[in-house]
Amino acid sequence: MWYKIIRSVFFLFDAEKVHYFAMNALKHMCNIPFLRTLLSRCFAAPAGIRPVQIWNLRFPNPVGLAAGFDKNALYLRELETLGFGFVEIGTVTPQPQDGNEKPRLFRLPQDKAIINRMGFNNDGVKVIKERLKKWTTLREQTANPLVNGSDEKARLIIGGNIGKNKVTPNEEAWKDYEICFSELYDYVDYFVVNVSSPNTPGLRALQEKESLRKILSHLLLLRKHYSVQKPVLLKIAPDLTLEQIDDVIDLAREIQLDGLVATNTTISREGLSKHSEATAREAGGLSGLPVKKKSTEIVQYIHEKTKGALPVIASGGIFNAADANEKLQAGASLIQIWTGFIYEGPSIARTIVKGLKQTTI
């Protein structure tokens, strides 16, 4: 109830400015030890939830934060305090870029949705790499057993979502992915290749089978030079046809890709209410409740088509434990939220984990 009041005030202001205001306020609170402990007690995932073992990684709980929320790895400590089992940073590009012109983030409250056309705004891989180095040191120095329940061995898993710079032509995109992959390899736990954002011109053309083969095969070849084989996943759009999804599955099997993230935002505006008509005309990717059904259908299709052999992280329209359980029942191994955080508030990870724990008793 209290968050609904705060949200009503936040929604009076520009969405992007409010995002940074709220997260920076949380950061200041976490700088004070007793406040961080208090926040941990309030928001940490409840004890007793079984960690998820996959890709030789141990996720403290199955609830993660999707890429785009903490693009620059600025708030990892704070998001861990709020009970998330994993956080996907990025999308990270080789060179820093400002992204698209503002405003570029729009709320559709009647539909519990968001439209964004951020355009891979980020500080660039070199800066983000240094933040991840510092995070690793900080995590070792300030381990907090209250975070993620009572399991002291659990730690926040970090994913690295990587992309290409806007000015890089598609035929040279593989070079951008290589740079980000190599720079971040020692500092993230898994990688997600993003070729499905609708906000970088021409990017989605890289979802075609042969373009994907060139990028993904190259990264998997590079990975062989490392002693630890970190998972490489591909994030796909909800707008793919079944034939295109089949191509992705066939390629994933052929090159032994580790998994998929389903799904990114959609360019469709189908099913939105009349209240959202004006905002719906904004360009960009739509996320939230309107994507829920399509995302679940794609997760289920991949699971059934591969007989569960290709792990899927599900993203799209998750606001509560029932939504999360729907994705898991469809075949997802893990789930990610983004828009749900905006509408449900900082307790969302704890609430979902608590609800999932009850369904397994």
N, C-alpha and C positions, 0 to 999 in steps of 0.2 A: 504493500500500500504506500509506504513512504517513498519508494522509487517512482511510483506513478506521479506523485506530486512534483518531485524533482524533474522528472521527464517532461512534464507539462511546461515547466519553466525553460528547460533546455531547448525544447522544440520551438520556442519563440525566436531563437537565434540561429545564425548560420551553422549548418551541420558540421562542417569541417572545423570551424573555430571551436565549437563546443567539444568536439572530440579531443582536441589537444588540450583544451582547458581542463576537462575532466581527468584525463590521464596524467597531466602534469600535477594536478592537485593530489591525485593518488600517489604519485611519486614522492611528493613532499611529505605526505603522511608516512610513507614507508621508510623515509629517512630517519624517523623517530622510532627507536627500537620498541618502546612499549606500545606505540600505535600499530606498528607492524604486527606485533604479537596479537594484539586485539583483533586486527583485521583477519589474521590467520585463523583465530578461534571462530570468527563469525563466518568466514567464507571458505575455509579449507574443505576439501572433499571429506565426507565422513569416513571413519576408519572401517575396515572390513571389506571394502570393495576389492575384488580380485584384480591385480594388475593384468594388463594385456601383453602377452608375450608374442611378438611377431618381428620378423626380419632380424632376429638376434638382438632386439631391443625390448626393454621392459618399460612399457607405458604405465605410469602410476594409476591412471584411470583412462577410460576411452574417450573422454571429452576434450577436444582440442579447440584452438582458435585458428580460424582460417587465415590465409595470407591476405594482406591488405589492411589489417587492423594495426599491426605493429610492423610497418614496412621497414623501419630502420633499426630494429632491435633496440629500441629505447626503453621498453617497459617490461622486460622479461621478469625481473624480480617481482614487479607489481602483479603481473598476470599469474605468476606462480602462487603468489599470496592469495589470489582470488580462486585458487583451486583447480586451475586447468592442468590436465595431464600432459599436454604438449601444445606448443605454439609454433606456427609456421610463419617465419619472417618473410619480408619481401612483398612484392616481387622486386628482386635485386637485379640491377643491370651493371655492366662494366663501368660506365661513366655515370656520374650523377646527372639527373635531369629533373626539371621542374614539373613535368607533367603538363596536362592540359590547362587552359585558362580557367580561372575561377569565376563564378561558382561551378562546382563540378560534383557536388554530393547533394542529393535531394531525397527528402523523406516523403513517403506516401502512407500516412498514419492509418487511413481507413482500410488499407490493404496489408498493413504490417510489412511494408516493403521499403526498399531503398533503390534509387538509381544512382550509379556512380560512373563518372568518366574521368577518373583520376589520371590515367595515362602513365602508369609506372613511375610516378614521382618518387624518387628515393635519393639517398646521399651517395650512391655509388658503392661498388663492392669493396674498395680499399678502406673506406671509412667504416662501413658496417663490419668488416672483418676485425678491425681494431676494437670495436665495441664488443664483439663476441669473445675476443681474447680477454678483455676486462671482465666480462660476465663469468667466464670460466673461473677466473681467479676469485671473484666475489663469491661465487657459489661455494667454492671450497672453504672460504674464510667464514661465511655466515650461514652455514647449513642450519636450517630450522626444522626440527622434527615435527613441529605442528603443521607445517605445510604439507599438503597431500595426505592428511590424516596422521596416523601414528607410525607409519612406515618410514623409518629413518633412512632406509636404503633407496627409497623412491626418489627420483629426481625428474625435473622437468625435461622432457624431450624437445629438442629444437629441430625444426625442419627448415630447409633453405629453399625458398621458391625463387627460381631464376628465370630471367627473360633476356630479351635483346633491347638495345637502345633503339629509339624511334628512327634515328638517322641511318641505322645499319640496314642495308638492303637484305631482302630475304635470302638471296643466294649466299650471303656471308654470315647469316644468323648463327650458324654452328660455331663460329669463332667466339661470338659473345657468350654463348652457353658454356663453351670450354673455359673462358676466362673466369666466369663466376664459379663454375664447378671447381676449378683448381684452387682459386683463392679461398673458398669457403670450406674446402674438404675437411680440414682438420678441426673445424669449429661448429659444424652442424652434425646431426645424427642421421638425417636422410635428406634427399633432394626431391624437389618436384619441378618438372619442366613445364613452364607455362607458355603454351602456344594458343591458348583459348580465350584470352581477354579480348573483348570487343573494342577496347579503347586505344589500341595501337594500330594505326592503319596497316592493313595487309597481314597482320600477325596470324589471323585465323587460317590463312592460306597454308600455313606451316602444319596444319592438322592433316593435310593430305598424306597418304601412306608413304610415298617416297621421300617427301620432305622430312617427315618424322623419322624415317629410317636413318637418314643421314645424320641428324642431330643425336638421336638416342644411341645408335650404334657407336658413334664416336665417343660419347660419354662413357658407355660401358667398356669400351676399349681402354680409355684413359684409366678407368677404375682398376684395371688389372695391375697397374703399377703401384697400387697402395696395399699395405699389409692388411688393412681392415676394409672389407668390401661393403661400403655403405649403400643402403637401398636407393634406387632411382625409380621415381614414379612419374607418371604423366597426368596432368590435369586436363580434363576434356570439357567441352561445352555441352549444355543441355540441348543445343539446337542441331546436333548431329543427327543424320538419318540413321536408320538401323544398319544400312549398308556401310556407312562410314564407321559406325561403332564396330561392326564386324571386321573391318579393315584394321582398326586399332587393336582389337583382340588378337587377330591373326599375327600382326606384327609383334605384339607383346609376347606371344607364345614363341615366335620365331627367334627373337633376340633375347628372350628370357628376362624381360622387364620385370621389376619387382612388384609393381602394382599400379593402380589408377586412383586418381582423385575425381569423384563424380558428385557434383558438377560445379563448373564456374557459373558466372551470371549469364542471363539470357538476353537476347536482343528482342525477344517477343514481348508484346504488351497484352497478350490474350488474357481475358478473365479479370482485368482490373475494373474497379468500380467507377461509377460516374464521378465520384468525388475526386478521383485521381486523374481525370482527363487532361487537365492543363499540365500537370507535372509529367504525365506519361509521355508528353511530346518531347521531353528532354532526351537528347542522345545519351547513350551509355548502356551499361549492363544493369539489368534488373535482378535484385536478390530478395530473399525473404519468402513469405508465405506463398506467393504466386508460383514459385519455383518448386515447391515441396513435392507435388505429385509427380512432375516430370523427373525430378532428381531420383526419387524412390524407384520409379519404373526403370530408369537406366541402371541403377545399382542392382536391381533384381535381375534385369536382363543379362548383365555381365556375369553375375553370380551363377545364374542358371546355364548360360552359354559355356562357361569355363568349369562348371561343376565345383565352384568354390576354389579353384586352383590359383586364381589371380586375385590377390587381396585388394579390397577397395576401401578407401576413406570416403565416407559419404558427407556431402555438404549441400545444403539447400533447404531452407524452410524449417529449421529445427529451433523450437522455442521452449520445449519442455521435455520431460522424460518420455511421454507418449510418442512424441515426434522422433526422439532419439531411438526408442525401442523399435519403431516402425522401420527405420533405416537398418538397424542391426538385424531385425527379422528378415529384411529383404536380402541380407547377405553381407552387409558392411562389417568390417573388422573394427573400425574406429569411426567417430563422427567429429565434424567440425562445425562451429557456429561462427557467425559474424553479425548478421542483421539481428539475430535473436538477442545478442548482447545489448544492442542499442535499445530494443523494446522491453526487454525483461530485466536488465540491470545487472549489477556486479555479483548477484547471488546465483546467476543462471547455472554456472558449472556445478556448484554444490547441490542445487535443487535437482538437476538432471541426474547427477551421480547417486544422490539419495533415492530418487525414484527408480533408477535402474537396479540399485541394490535390493530394493523391496520386491521387484519383479522376479528376482532370481532366488528369493528365499523360499 
